[in-house]
């Protein structure tokens, strides 16, 4: 039998027989690893341990100590739920049940469930876990698989799509329960140390509103009860910080029915967005970017040479239509428009880097069931940028961008995590180009000693990228910004510059977004700060509280002196206590209390949202303090330099 070569995580190569599985690879590495193998990762995809490998595949072995193990465990948790459901509701039809970042869900049809049913199902699921039932992989001929699901249109749909061409077809069995599934799973139900059903909602099959309405049950699973308890605690805290809830409380944004997936920013929300725009605009100036604007409506032919058209239409994510025998679309990305500006004139090697930035609004036809407040939308505005550079400028350009990102995220008290995302199945361009581009990104990260993880197969179709994740106050990771290196689009669009040798050369295109989209970033920082924004971001920075109506005129004079800030006067005839409580509930960083004593002395009494107070403060001194706190982008208010809690 012929030998093939696979690539291990340390980039070493291992020779194995053609037809070898992930488990076989593990045994080649060592008998102990072979025995401990639960699953594998092939080119970034989590697979069953018995999945065959191919020549040149990048392989990781998953054991119960691997990060991916929790995904395998939760996938088995979804099957435990389904088995418990069918024991109690044998007429239910199963649709699809994947693992998620926090647990799993299973979509079901033909049974009327509500929240009250979850406790009974969870009790049955715990019995299944206690039974420690072996989980085994089976194979059925394709025709037999269709026969098994003659009354289940959802499983037949999966057989015709995700499992198209598979023969025999992969199933998993635990006791009396069998499910069409490619895996992977743990060895037995007893490996699930903690199990919890979380909520119930509705969903459409395939996320399309014209399809059948299903019931979706969410759950989670962990190796231990302690891990589950910690998760449930974080989950409760996350509910309190939900940006949709805070957005309503602070009147920041809305997403009305007439604009699904397209947020409306209210005045308070727009103040935050403007502060972010001004900040990023200044960063772009520092990095040498020139701001441009490109239209949202274009002829679809703009995106065909770059590959965007094929990629986005294949996923059903592009808004496009025909008019007067011409196909138009709403732009899903800004890249092609910026490349068009670059190509508008000839450039010399001396001109490069040429950098364009744009707060460009783009549109993605996300499925209705996946929309989620500001975090998953259809209309989004990116703080987008594209640099056109010579090959010898790549490393310095990316390194300077990464240093700027480090500085930016520090001003939001967010921990930055870097992910080097490598070539995926939909990649365009040669292996050599991808290898060169990936090495350049790796060099840029390592030149500044930045720690990073490798995410195999997760790159954009046109080039590898550095994904920028942020860890928030609850320890959650959010994917936000990106830096991508692209040799392909300049080639496809025939972009050139005249080199020192008077010949045409190909520039390299660097795609980067410092915050990502304003929508997603705002959703993240609303939850990260729990609505208690730093002074420089707060929609209302100072509220002046006159003790009585007689002090309103003095309060208005103070507001005029602080006119460069976002200041309001609370002129309702309330008690001072109620005014203070309301300002505190509204998360205003500073309250200025002014009564007869302050008016006579020409001073103010300052109170911050942490309930620290300082009396007899000169207005000029307070204004200078606000200027310093704003300009330094301090995270918390600190009265006249006090940093104590």
N, C-alpha and C positions, 0 to 999 in steps of 0.2 A: 504494500500500500504506500502511496506517495506521502511525503512529509510536507507539512505546511509550517509557517512561522507565525507566532503571535507575539504581541508586544505587551510587556508587563508594566506596572505602574512606575517602576524606576527606569523605564525606557529600554531595558534589556530585552532581548528576543529569546524566545523559547521554541524549540522545534518539537512538534507533536505530529501524530499520524492524522492524515486527512479523515474527517468524520469524528474527530475527538470532541468531547463535550467540555463544558466549563469544569465539571467535576474531574474529568480526566486531566485537564491542565493543572488543577489543584494537586492531584496525586503526583504528577510529574515534578511539581515543586517540592512536595514533601508529603509523606503519608499522614502526618498529623493534620496538616491543612486540608488534605482530601477528606478526612473523616469529619472535620469541622465545617465543611462547606455547606452553606444553606442555599445560596443563590450565586449569581454572577452579574457582572456588568460588562456588556459587549458594546464597544463604541458608544458609551454613554447610556445605553438602555439596560434597565434592570431585567434580568431574565432568569428562568429556571436553571438549576444546576445541571440539568440534563440537556440543555440547549447546545447544539453543535456550534463550534467556532469556525471561522473562515480565515483564509490566509491573509495576514496583515492586520487582523483584528486587534484592537487594544482591549486588554482583558484585566478586570479586577475580580478578585475572589471575595465573596461576601460571607462572613461568619457572624456569629451572634455578638461579636465585638465591633462590627462595622457600623458606620453611620447609616447605611442602607437597610440594616436589619429591621429597624422600626417600621419601614415601609412594607417589608415582607410580612411582619407581624400584623400590621393593620389590614393588609389585604386578606389575611386569614381571618381577621376579626370581621370583615365584611361577609365572609362565607359563614361564619358562626351566626351572625345576625340572620342571614337568609335561611339557614337551616332551622333556627328557632322560629322564624316567621312561618315557615311552611308547616312546622309541627302544630302551630296554633291556627293558621289560616291556610289550609291545604289548597284552596282555590286561587290563591294569589299567584300572579305571573311576575317572574323576575325579569328585569330589564338589564341594567348594568350597575356594577358595584366596584368602583376603583378605590384605591387609597388616595389620600390627600395629604397636604402638609401637616394637618392637625389630626388626622384620623382616617375616616372613610365615609362614604355614603353609599346607599343602595336605592335605586329607583325601582318602584314596584307598581303593578297595575291590577285592578280587579278586586281590591279590598279597601274598605273604608276605615282608615286609621285616623286617630287623633292623638294628642299628647298623652291622654290617659292610658292608651294601649302600650306605651313604651315600657312601663314598669313590668308588665307581665311578660313582654318579649325579652326584656333584659334578664329576668329571672330564669326563663327557659334557656337563654344563651349561657348563663352562668352554669347551668346544669350540664350543658354540652361541653363547656370548658373543663368542668370537674370530671367528666367521663373520660377525658384525655384520649379522644378518638384519633387514630392515625389519619393523616391527610396524604392521599396517594394520587399520583398522576396516572390518568388513563388515556387511551387513544381509541377513537371510534372512526370507522370509515365515514367519509363525508356524507354519503347517502343515509347512513344510519343516524348521523347527527341531525340531519334535517327531519328524519322520521320522529326522533325523540322530541323535537320541538314543533310538531305539526300544529299545536294549538298555541304557540307562543311566537307572535310576529316579531317581537323585539330580538329574541335570540336568532331567529332566522335572518333578520336584517344584519346582525353581527356576522353570521356565517357568510353572508353575501358581500360584506364590506371588509371589516378588520381581518376576518379569517378567510377571505377569498383565496382560492387556490390551495388552501391547506387540506391535505389529505394524506394520512389520517388527521383527525381534528383532536386538539388537546382538551381534556376535561380534568377536573379534580373531584375526588370523592372523599367524603368523611362520613362513615356510617351509611345511613340510608340516603344521604344527600349527595347529589352530583350537580356540577355546574360547568358549563362551557367557559373555559378560562385558559389563558396561556401562562398563568402563574406570575411570579413564583409564590410559594407558600412555605410556612414552617412545617416541621415533621408531624406535629400533632396539635390538637386544640388546647391541650394542657400547657403548651408553652406560653399561652396568653396569661400574663400575670394579673392584669386588671382590664376590665371591660366596662364601657359606659355608653349608653345611648343618650344623645345630647338634645336633638330637636327634630322637628318634622316640618316639611314645607312642600310646596308643589313645584313641579318642573315639567317642561315639555320634552318629549322624546327628541333627542339630538339638539335640544335647545331651540327648536323652531316652533313658533306659535301655532302654525297650521297642523302640527302633529298632535298625537294623543297627549292628554294631560296625565301626568304620573304623580305618585306620592314619593317624595324623597325623604329618607330617614338618614340622619347624620349620627355618627358614633365615633368612638375612639378606642384605642387599645394601647396598653403599655406593658412593659415587663414586670412592673411592680406597682402596688397600691400607692406607695409614696410618690412615684412619678405621676400617677394619675391625679393624686391630691394636689400636687404642685401645679399641674396643668389646669385643673379646675379653678384654682385660686387665680392664676394668671388670666384665665378666661373671664372670670367675674370682673377683674380689674379692667380688662379690655372692653367689656360691655360698657363700663362707666366712661371709658375714653372714646367710645365709638364716634368717629368724626361726623356721622350723620346726626346723631343726637346733639352733639355740641354745636354743629352747624345750625340746627334749629334754635337752640338756646341763645346763641350769639347772633343769630340772623345773618349768617355768612353767605349761604348759597341755597339754591333749590334746584331740583331737576323735575320740572313739571311734565305731565303726561304728553303735552304737545311737543316736547323735545326729548324723547327718550335717549338717555345716555349722553346728553349735552347739557352741562351745568349752566345755570344762570348765577352770576356773581351779584350779590346784593352789595350795597355801599360798604358795609363792614368788611365783607370778604374781599371786595376790590381794593380796599386799603392795604390788606395783607399782600394781595397779589402785586400791587404796584410797588410795595416795598421790596418784594422778591425780584421783580423786574429791574428796578433801579440797581439793586445789589449786583445782579448778574450782568447787567449792562456795563457797570464799572469794571467787573472782572474781565469781561470781553475786551474792554478798552486796554486793560493792563496786558492782556495776552496778544494784543495786536489784531483783533478781529474788527472788520468793518461791517456795520449793520446793513442788511438788505431786506427787501420785502418781495415775496413772490405770491402769485394768486393761488387761491384754493381750487379754482376750476381750470382744468387743462384738457386738451385733447389726449385721449388714452394712448396715442402713439408715443407720447413723451416717455412713458414708463416701460415700453416694450423692449428697447435695446438694453436697458439696465437690468432686466429680470424682475423688476418690481411687479409688473403687470401679471406675469404668469404666477408669481408667488402668491400675491394677494387675491387674485381671482380664483386660483385653485382652492384656497381656503374659504372662499365666499366672503372675504373681508373687505372687498373694494366696492365702493359705491360708483357704479358706472352705468351708462345708458347711451342709446343711439338717438341722434337728432340730425335730420337732413343728411342721412347716409354717412354721418360722422360719429364716431364713438367718443364720448366725453367721460370724464371722471373727476371725483373729488380727490385731491392728492392724499395718498396714504403716508408719504414721506416727502421731505424737502430736498433730498439728494439730487435728483435729476434737475430740478429748477436751479439749484446752485451751480451745478455743472454747466448748465446752459449759460449762466452769467459768465463763468470762467471762459467758456468757448467763444464768447462774443468778440474777443480780440486776441491777438497773438501776444505771448508772454516770453520774456527772456529769463534765463536762469537767475539773473540778478533780481528779478521781481519776486521770486519765491522765497519764503512761503507767502501765498495769497490766502487770506482767511476771510470767510463770510460767516456772519451770524444772523440769526432770524428767530424771533418769537413767532414761529410759524404754526398755524392751526392746521391739523391734519385730521382725517376721518378714517375710522376702521369700523366695519360692519360687524361688531361683536354680537354674539348671540344674546338674546334678551335675558336668558337665565343666568348669564355670567356677569351682567352689569352689576356694579356694586358701588354706589355713591360716587365719590371722586376717584376711587382706587381703580375702577374698571369702567371706562367710558367709551363712547363712540366718537365724540369730538374732543380733541386734546390739543393743547398748545405746548410745543416743545421749546426748550431753550437751546435750539439746535445750532450747530456750527460745523463747517467743513473747511479744512485746511488743505490746500494743494501744495505739496512739498516735493523737493528733490529727494531721491533715495538717501543721500547723505545727511538729510535733515530730520529723518524719521525719529531717531532716538531722542534727540534734544527736544523736538516738538512734543512728543508724547510725555516725556519726563516733566516738562514744564507744565503741561496740562494736569498731570497727576499731582504735582505740588500745589497747584491752585485748588484742586478738589479737596486735598487734605485740609487746606486753610478754610475753605467754604464750610465743610461739614463740621469743623470744630466750632464754628459760630452758631451751630444749631445743637451743640452738645450731642452729636451723633457719632458713634463709632463707625469708621469706614472699614469695609471688608471687600477685598478684591477677588474676582473670579476670572481666570483666564479661560475663555470659552473657545473651543477648537472646532475644527471642520465637522460639519454634519452631513447628513445624507442629501440635502438639497443644495449643496455647495455648487457654485459655478467657478470655472477656472481650473488651472492645472494644479497638480499636487505640489510642484516646485514653487509656484507662487504662494500657495497656502503655507508651505513650510517656511519660506522666507518671511512672510508676514507674521506668522506665529512666533518665530524666533525674535523678530524685532520687538514685539510686544513684551515677550518674556525679558528681553534685555532691558527694556525701559523700566519694568517693575523691579528688576534685580539691581539696576544701577542706583536706585534710591533705597535699597534694602526694604522694599515693601513686601510683606508676607501675602501670599495668594494661594488659592486653591485652583486646581484645574477641573473645569467642567467639560468633559469630553463630549463632542458632538452638539454643543449648544450654541455655536456661533451663528451669526447672520449668514444668509446665503452667499453674500458677496465678499466676506472676509472675516477673520478671527476678531475677537473683541475682548476687552477688559470690562466685565460687568462690575458695576459699583453698587454694592449693597450697603445699607445703613442699619445699624442695630439701635433700636430705640430704648426708651426708659423701661419698658417691660421685657427687654431682651429679645424682642421679635426682629427678624431680619426682613428688610424691604429692598426689592430691586428698584433702583432709581436711575442713576446716571450710567453713561457708557462711553467708552473710547474704542473706536473700531478702525482697523487698518484695511485699506481697500486698494488692491492692485487691479481689480477686475473692471470696475465701472469706467475708470479712465481709458482702459483698453477698448471696451465696448463702445464708448462714445468718441473714441479717437481724440482724446485730449492730449495736447502737446505743449512743450515749451522749447525755445531755441537755446541749446546748450552753449558752453564756452567754445565748443568746436564748430559752431555755426550749423549744427545738425539738429533735427527734431528729436526730442526725447519725451518719454512718457512721465507725467507727474504721478505721484502717489496721493491718494485721497484719504484724509483722516476725518472720520465722522465722530463727533463728540457732543454729548449733552451733559452739562454739569449737574443739573438737577433732574433731568429726565423730562417729564411733563409737569407743568405747573399744577395741573389737577391732582395727579398722584402725589406729588411732593406736598401739596397743601393738605391732602388727606392724612399723610404720614405725620406731618408736624402738628396738625390739630390733635392727633391722638398722642403723639410723643409729649407735647407740652400740656395735654389735657385742657387745652383752651387758655392756659395761663401763659400767654406769649411773652417773650422778652419785650422790653420797651420799644425797640426799633421796629418790631413787627405788630405790636398790639394795635388793633383798629381804633381804640380809644386809649390814649396814653395817660391823660390826667383828667380827673373829674373834680371840679371845684364845688364844695358843699357850703353854701351860706347858712349860718346858724338860723337866721330869720330873714323875712322878706326885706328888712331894712338893710341887709348886707349884700343884696343881689347886685347893686350897682358897683360895689367894690369888687365883688367876684368877677363881674364882666370886665372890669379894668385889668385885673390880674390875667384873665384869659387873653386879653389883647396883648399884654406884655409877653405872654408865652405863645404868641401866634404862629411860630414856626413848628409847633407841636400840635398833635391832635387832641384838643382840649374841649370839654363841654362844661356847662354850668348847670347844676341840678337846681332848678328854680321852682320845683314843686313844693307846696306848703306841707312838707313832712317834718317829722322830728329828725334831729341830727342822727339819732340811732338808726332810724329806718333808712336814711340816706346812706349812711356808712354800710349798712348790711346789704343794700341794693347794689352799691358800687362793688362791694366784695363779691357778691354773687355774679356780677357782670364781669368779674376777673380784670378789673381796671388796675394797672400797676400802681398808680399813685392817686391818693385823695388829698385835696387841700381843704382844710376846715377853716373857715373865716367867720369870725363873729366881731362884736364891738371891740374886744381887746385887740385883736389882730388889725382891725381897720384903723384904730387910733394909733397903733405903733407902726403901721405900714408893713406888717410882716404876715406870715402865714404859718399855720400848723400843718405839718406834713404827716401823712399816715400812708404806709404801703400795704399791699395786699397780704403781707405776712403779719400784719397787725403791729408793726413797729411804728413808733411815733416820735416826732421831734417838733418841739414848739419854738416860737420866736425865730423862725427862719427868714432870712432876707430873700426877697424875691429874686434878686440878681444872682445870689449864690445858688439858689435852687435851679434857676435856668441854666447856669453854667454846669451844674451837676447833671441835669438832663442831657445837655449837649454831649458831655463826656460819656455818659452811660450809653447813649444812642450810638455815638460814633465808634465806640469800642465794642459795640454789639454784645454787651454783657447779658448773660442768661437771666439773671434775677435782679429785681430792683434792689438797690442798696442805698439807703438814705444817706446823702452827703458823705459817701465813702465808707459807711458801715457795711461790713460783710458778714456780720454775725447773724446766726439764725435765731 
